[in-house]
């Protein structure tokens, strides 16, 4: 079955489409994608993963057409980022 893996870092985004066996997990899909070699700083024991924006575990089963997303930690501190006034557009 065909699936995709998406990951982005500052200034670089990758979306890989490839084939995996019909009975594959999210973790197996990530391993087969080769993305861990391309981005050796990915740490799946710390970083969260999802399928189409929904958090999943590495042992979750994949379905045809799934897009695995590897999430990075938030680097901006919400306390230091200026808030936009919601009434600016009024």
Residue pairs with C-beta under 8 A, 6 or more apart in sequence:
1 19
1 20
1 21
1 22
1 24
1 62
1 63
1 64
1 65
2 17
2 18
2 19
2 20
2 64
2 65
3 17
3 18
3 19
3 20
3 24
3 29
3 62
3 64
3 65
3 66
3 67
3 68
4 15
4 16
4 17
4 18
4 66
4 67
4 68
5 14
5 15
5 16
5 18
5 29
5 30
5 33
5 35
5 67
5 68
5 69
5 70
6 13
6 14
6 15
6 16
6 67
6 68
6 69
6 70
7 13
7 14
7 35
7 39
7 42
7 69
7 70
8 14
8 72
9 39
9 72
14 35
14 38
14 39
15 67
16 33
16 34
16 35
18 32
18 33
20 28
20 29
20 32
20 62
23 61
24 32
24 61
24 62
25 58
25 59
25 60
25 61
25 62
26 49
26 51
26 56
26 57
26 58
26 59
26 60
26 62
26 68
27 44
27 58
27 59
28 62
29 62
29 66
29 68
30 36
30 44
30 49
30 58
30 68
30 70
33 68
35 42
35 70
36 42
36 44
42 70
44 58
44 70
47 70
47 71
47 72
47 73
48 55
48 71
49 55
49 56
49 58
49 68
49 69
49 70
49 71
50 56
50 68
50 69
50 71
51 60
51 62
51 66
51 67
51 68
51 69
52 66
52 67
52 69
53 69
62 68
